[in-house]
């Protein structure tokens, strides 16, 4: 089995329009959560979200290209451009594209297109919808658009598994490179889900906060929707080393599991199995892990369940772990969440700085780990895990190691 490393990273989020800006805001504990600006909120109870603010699509795409791109694909392409540029790889003219996979996760897909065309059909009574509706809203559009822009002709597809989509996508991409089915993979997640119907749907589940996101905190009131994308270039280690590529981290392993229980309530045992599987796949002892980027949604059920799962797997070492939820700053970007959070895990490994859990007030007795409240912490990090636990009981944990 071959070693796999990360040689490129790109992001766009409520914290910034690139990976560096996103990471800088994370380490400074700055929140991107605020009043919703991009849509009308007269019909919603929830008035806050973690939006990508100050975003102008025409600065990134010409008018002809934009006809084909929902906001979710725009975000994916922007992040992919940054990641591939950092990697230094040229896929199309070199022939490397034949050995490159492209696997991108999304929880919803082209929701802005779906909302716009549904409003046109039902609200305006217009019997005609836009002829490019399908190619905009399909869940595989982000992956397809990336392949077309860069000439990636290896395996390419989408992963849709709610809030675990990005981690599942990256885990599958890692397996392809590790096994030799591909030498490179462009992978991650993208989401653009801040629409009135989506907000109303989450309101109906009664898990959304009306103030801000406070993971693991006694005063937590629920999750806050976010949007954005994180895309990474994975590469076989020896190839990256020979060409002098920037190696950001080793993608050491992944663990996945299904609760096979409740459709919405998380399972301690299911999460623990994914955590343990990630450690085993990466060949890591629990004591080698210094940081966990938690799923940490800020909901009443998730946070204590995740805490117990960590304690079950790490035992006494759980008290030595730094655990934080960056959703407190960039919101819950659903199918892109794990990808944006991997920026924090890579930042911790590279710079020895752990992004905090922002907005933290008082500790909850049921959440009794070290959540790095409010202020980033300098600490050497040898290995890190990044958790994603989705509705449907679908769990995916990524393991990274410092190189």
C-alpha positions in Angstrom: 0.0 0.0 0.0 1.4 3.4 -1.0 1.7 6.5 1.1 -0.6 9.4 0.3 0.1 13.1 0.9 -1.7 16.3 0.5 0.1 18.6 -1.9 -2.6 21.2 -2.6 -5.4 22.9 -0.5 -8.1 25.4 -1.5 -11.1 26.8 0.3 -13.8 29.4 0.2 -16.0 29.9 3.3 -17.7 32.4 5.5 -14.2 33.0 6.9 -12.5 34.0 3.6 -12.3 33.4 -0.1 -9.2 31.2 0.0 -7.6 28.6 2.3 -5.1 31.0 3.9 -7.9 33.5 4.8 -10.0 30.7 6.1 -7.2 29.3 8.3 -6.2 32.7 9.5 -9.7 33.5 10.7 -9.9 30.0 12.4 -6.7 30.5 14.3 -7.7 34.0 15.4 -11.1 32.7 16.6 -13.1 35.0 14.3 -16.6 34.0 13.5 -18.2 34.3 10.1 -21.7 33.8 11.5 -24.0 36.8 11.2 -27.3 38.2 9.9 -28.3 36.6 6.5 -27.7 39.1 3.7 -28.1 37.1 0.4 -31.7 36.1 0.8 -34.9 37.6 2.2 -35.7 36.3 5.7 -39.2 37.6 6.2 -40.5 34.0 6.0 -37.8 32.4 8.2 -37.5 32.3 12.0 -33.7 31.8 11.7 -32.1 35.1 10.7 -28.4 34.1 10.9 -26.0 31.9 8.8 -22.4 31.6 7.9 -22.5 33.0 4.4 -19.7 33.6 1.9 -19.9 37.4 2.0 -18.6 39.9 -0.6 -18.7 37.2 -3.2 -19.0 38.3 -6.9 -19.3 35.3 -9.3 -18.3 37.5 -12.3 -14.8 38.0 -10.7 -14.2 34.3 -11.2 -16.2 33.2 -14.2 -17.3 34.8 -17.5 -21.0 35.1 -18.3 -21.0 32.1 -20.7 -19.5 29.8 -18.1 -21.8 31.0 -15.3 -24.9 29.8 -17.2 -23.7 26.3 -16.4 -22.8 26.8 -12.8 -24.9 26.7 -9.7 -23.3 28.4 -6.7 -22.2 25.0 -5.4 -20.1 24.3 -8.5 -18.7 27.9 -8.4 -17.4 27.3 -4.9 -15.9 23.9 -5.9 -14.1 25.3 -8.9 -12.7 28.3 -6.9 -11.3 25.9 -4.2 -10.0 23.5 -6.8 -8.2 26.2 -8.7 -6.4 27.2 -5.5 -5.5 23.6 -4.6 -4.2 22.6 -8.0 -2.2 25.8 -8.3 -0.5 25.1 -5.0 0.2 21.5 -6.0 2.1 22.7 -9.1 0.6 19.9 -11.1 -0.4 20.3 -14.8 -2.8 17.6 -15.7 -4.0 18.3 -19.2 -0.9 18.7 -21.3 1.3 16.3 -19.3 -1.0 13.3 -19.6 -1.2 13.1 -15.8 -5.0 13.6 -16.0 -5.5 10.0 -17.0 -4.1 9.0 -13.6 -6.2 11.6 -11.6 -9.4 10.9 -9.8 -11.9 13.6 -8.9 -14.3 12.8 -6.1 -16.3 15.6 -4.6 -19.0 15.4 -1.9 -22.1 17.5 -1.5 -25.1 17.1 0.8 -27.7 18.9 -1.4 -26.1 19.8 -4.7 -27.5 22.7 -6.7 -30.0 24.0 -4.2 -30.0 27.6 -5.5 -31.0 26.4 -9.0 -33.6 24.1 -7.5 -35.1 26.9 -5.5 -35.0 29.4 -8.3 -36.7 27.1 -10.8 -39.3 25.8 -8.4 -40.2 29.4 -7.5 -40.5 30.2 -11.2 -42.7 27.2 -11.9 -45.0 27.2 -8.8 -44.8 30.9 -7.8 -44.7 32.7 -11.1 -46.8 30.0 -12.9 -44.2 29.9 -15.7 -44.4 26.5 -17.4 -40.8 26.8 -18.8 -37.8 26.2 -16.7 -34.2 27.1 -17.6 -32.8 24.6 -20.1 -29.6 24.2 -18.1 -31.5 23.3 -14.9 -30.4 19.7 -14.8 -26.7 20.4 -15.4 -26.7 23.0 -12.7 -28.5 21.2 -9.9 -27.2 17.6 -10.3 -25.1 16.5 -7.3 -22.2 15.4 -9.5 -21.9 18.9 -11.2 -19.1 20.1 -9.0 -16.9 17.1 -9.7 -17.7 17.2 -13.4 -16.9 20.9 -13.7 -13.5 20.3 -12.1 -12.7 17.4 -14.4 -13.6 19.5 -17.5 -11.6 22.5 -16.4 -8.4 20.5 -15.7 -8.7 17.4 -18.0 -9.0 14.9 -15.3 -10.0 11.7 -17.1 -9.6 9.1 -14.3 -12.4 8.0 -12.0 -14.8 10.8 -11.2 -18.0 10.9 -9.3 -19.9 12.6 -6.4 -20.6 11.4 -2.9 -23.8 12.3 -1.2 -24.0 11.3 2.4 -25.4 14.4 4.2 -22.9 15.9 6.6 -20.3 13.2 6.0 -20.2 13.7 2.3 -16.8 15.5 2.1 -15.1 13.0 4.5 -16.5 10.1 2.6 -15.3 11.6 -0.7 -11.8 12.2 0.6 -11.7 8.7 2.1 -12.5 7.1 -1.2 -10.0 9.3 -3.1 -7.4 8.4 -0.6 -8.1 4.7 -1.1 -7.8 5.1 -4.9 -4.3 6.7 -4.6 -3.2 4.3 -1.9 -4.2 1.2 -3.8 -2.7 2.4 -7.1 -6.0 2.9 -9.0 -4.9 6.6 -9.3 -1.8 8.5 -8.7 -3.6 11.8 -7.9 -7.0 12.8 -6.6 -8.8 16.1 -6.5 -11.2 15.8 -3.7 -13.2 17.5 -1.0 -16.7 18.9 -0.7 -18.9 21.9 -1.7 -22.2 23.2 -0.5 -24.4 26.3 -1.2 -27.4 25.5 0.9 -28.5 28.9 2.3 -32.0 29.3 0.7 -35.3 29.9 2.3 -36.6 26.3 1.8 -33.4 24.8 3.2 -33.6 27.1 6.3 -37.3 26.3 6.8 -36.5 22.6 6.5 -33.8 22.8 9.2 -36.1 24.9 11.4 -38.7 22.1 11.2 -36.1 19.6 12.6 -35.7 22.0 15.6 -31.9 21.8 15.7 -31.0 25.4 14.6 -29.7 28.1 16.8 -31.1 31.7 16.8 -28.0 33.4 18.4 -24.8 31.7 17.3 -23.1 28.3 17.3 -21.7 27.3 20.7 -20.4 23.7 20.4 -19.9 21.7 23.6 -21.1 24.7 25.7 -23.8 24.6 28.3 -25.7 27.4 26.5 -25.6 25.8 23.1 -28.9 26.2 21.2 -28.2 24.3 18.0 -26.4 24.4 14.6 -26.0 27.4 12.2 -26.0 26.7 8.5 -22.9 27.5 6.5 -21.7 27.3 2.9 -18.5 27.0 1.0 -16.0 24.5 -0.3 -12.7 22.8 0.5 -10.8 21.0 -2.2 -7.5 19.1 -1.8 -4.9 17.4 -4.1 -3.9 14.0 -2.9 -0.8 12.5 -4.4 1.3 9.4 -4.1 4.2 10.2 -1.7 7.2 9.1 -3.8 5.9 11.0 -6.8 5.4 14.2 -4.7 8.9 13.8 -3.1 10.7 13.3 -6.5 9.2 16.5 -8.0 9.8 18.6 -4.9 6.1 19.2 -4.3 4.8 21.1 -1.2 3.7 18.4 1.2 1.2 19.8 3.6 0.4 16.6 5.5 0.2 12.8 5.1 -3.3 11.5 4.6 -2.7 8.5 6.8 -6.0 6.7 7.0 -9.8 6.8 7.2 -12.5 5.1 9.2 -16.2 4.7 8.2 -19.2 3.2 9.9 -23.0 3.2 9.9 -25.1 3.4 13.0 -28.0 1.4 11.5 -30.1 2.9 14.2 -32.0 6.2 14.3 -32.2 8.5 11.2 -31.3 11.6 13.1 -30.0 10.7 16.6 -26.3 10.0 16.7 -24.9 6.8 18.1 -21.9 6.7 20.5 -21.0 3.2 19.4 -21.2 4.1 15.6 -19.0 7.1 16.0 -16.6 5.2 18.2 -16.3 2.5 15.5 -15.4 5.1 12.9 -12.8 6.7 15.2 -11.2 3.3 16.0 -11.2 2.3 12.3 -9.4 5.5 11.4 -6.7 4.9 14.0 -6.3 1.3 12.8 -6.2 2.2 9.1 -3.6 4.9 9.8 -1.5 2.6 12.1 -1.8 5.2 14.8 -1.9 4.5 18.5 -4.4 6.6 20.4 -1.6 8.3 22.3 -0.1 9.5 19.0 -3.1 11.8 18.3 -2.8 15.3 19.7 -5.9 17.0 18.1 -9.4 16.1 17.0 -11.4 18.5 14.9 -14.8 17.5 16.2 -18.0 17.2 14.3 -19.3 19.5 17.1 -22.5 20.9 15.7 -23.7 22.6 18.8 -26.9 20.5 19.1 -28.1 19.1 22.4 -27.7 15.4 21.2 -24.6 15.5 19.1 -22.0 17.1 21.4 -22.3 14.8 24.4 -22.6 11.7 22.2 -19.4 12.7 20.4 -17.7 13.3 23.7 -18.6 9.9 24.9 -17.4 8.3 21.7 -14.0 10.0 22.0 -13.7 8.8 25.6 -14.6 5.3 24.6 -11.9 5.1 22.0 -9.1 7.1 23.6 -9.5 6.1 27.2 -7.3 8.0 29.6 -5.6 9.8 26.7 -8.9 11.6 26.0 -8.0 14.0 28.8 -4.7 14.9 27.0 -6.4 15.6 23.6 -7.2 19.0 22.3 -10.7 18.9 20.7 -12.3 21.9 18.9 -15.2 22.6 16.7 -14.5 25.2 14.0 -18.2 25.1 13.1 -18.5 27.7 15.8 -16.9 30.0 13.2 -17.7 28.8 9.7 -21.1 27.2 10.5 -22.3 23.8 9.4 -21.6 23.6 5.7 -23.3 20.1 5.5 -21.6 18.2 2.7 -18.7 20.6 2.6 -18.1 20.7 6.4 -15.5 18.0 6.6 -13.5 19.6 3.8 -13.5 23.1 5.4 -12.6 21.5 8.7 -9.6 19.6 7.1 -8.1 23.1 6.6 -8.0 23.4 10.4 -6.5 20.0 10.9 -3.8 20.7 8.3 -3.1 24.1 9.9 -2.7 22.4 13.3 -0.2 19.9 11.9 1.8 22.5 9.9 1.9 25.4 12.3 1.4 23.8 15.7 -1.7 26.0 16.4 -5.1 24.5 17.3 -8.1 26.6 16.2 -10.4 27.2 19.1 -14.1 26.5 19.7 -15.4 30.0 19.5 -18.4 31.5 21.3 -17.8 29.3 24.3 -19.4 30.4 27.6 -19.9 27.8 30.4 -18.9 24.1 30.2 -21.5 21.4 30.1 -20.9 18.6 32.6 -21.8 16.1 29.9 -19.1 17.5 27.6 -16.0 17.2 29.7 -13.0 17.3 27.3 -10.6 20.1 26.5 -12.4 22.0 23.8 -9.8 24.8 23.4 -12.4 27.5 24.3 -12.3 30.9 22.5 -8.5 31.3 22.1 -6.2 29.3 19.8 -3.5 27.2 21.5 0.1 26.7 20.4 0.9 23.0 20.7 2.9 20.6 18.5 0.6 18.2 16.7 1.9 14.9 15.5 -1.4 13.5 14.2 -4.9 14.7 14.0 -8.4 13.3 13.3 -11.3 15.1 11.7 -14.8 13.8 12.5 -18.0 13.9 10.4 -21.1 12.2 11.7 -24.2 12.6 9.5 -27.9 12.2 9.6 -28.7 8.6 8.7 -26.0 7.5 11.1 -23.2 7.7 8.5 -19.8 8.3 10.1 -16.5 9.2 8.5 -13.2 10.1 10.2 -10.0 11.2 8.5 -6.6 10.7 10.0 -3.7 13.0 9.1 0.0 12.8 10.2 2.6 15.5 10.1 5.3 15.0 7.5 
